[in-house]
Amino acid sequence: MEELKTYLESGILEQYVLGDLSKEEMIAVEKNALRYPEIRTEISEIANALLGYAKSNSIEPSAAFRNRILNSPDQDIQVSRLNSSAASPKSSAFYKYAFAASLAFLFLSIILLIDSELTDTRNALQFHQNPAAYKLVSLKGSAKAPSASMLLAFNAEKEELMIDLSSLNMPTNDQEHQYQLWAMVDGKPVDLGVFDSEGGSIGMKKMKSVKDAQAFAVTLEPRGGSVNPTMDQMMAFGSI
């Protein structure tokens, strides 16, 4: 298809991998990637190529750039100033590997972000293609967070549950805590997984499978979740 070929050669996928697109443009690319396997393959190849370049073509930073980093007031440790002409081979090698490692970490983060966003978008398409199979459950804020609210899509037959991220209205959690979703089954709480509240999120986030749920609740827990809900940190609740 000529239009697809033109799209692949337009450079927009390179911009997508590098994170240079607006949110609307990112969503458009992800929808196209779901429709065309050629686009998914191209995104993967671009990310792998950038990662490979970072590993095999590391560039030693200039003396000015290196000194600016080393002398930054944000550094937690004191290091001596290095002159590029007096730098030892070991020091030069260190900067090369450190620079390559930084790029590799950046590209790996981009790849993981792409995979996560594609999954959320794919879940949303799955829901919108068959909305009758899902029951929408609205969770309202508790006394702890009166303005909190969120929407769940529950498929009892498949025991499948998803959070509508675009409806998520919860206070932003810090790095030490996450929200944990629970199902009430025969009067007992069942862990359904954790999630973060980030502004502007889209798509549907699939949580753990659940059977015979009568209600759902959200608590604020230490990052990674808890075995049992912290009841005085109940943030939202909703019955089916």
Secondary structure as UniProt FT lines:
FT   HELIX           2..8
FT   HELIX           12..18
FT   HELIX           23..35
FT   HELIX           37..56
FT   HELIX           63..70
FT   TURN            73..74
FT   TURN            84..86
FT   HELIX           89..129
FT   HELIX           131..133
FT   STRAND          135..141
FT   TURN            143..144
FT   TURN            146..147
FT   STRAND          149..155
FT   TURN            156..159
FT   STRAND          160..164
FT   HELIX           165..167
FT   TURN            175..176
FT   STRAND          177..185
FT   TURN            186..187
FT   STRAND          188..195
FT   TURN            199..200
FT   STRAND          204..206
FT   STRAND          215..222
FT   TURN            223..224
FT   HELIX           231..233
FT   STRAND          234..239
//
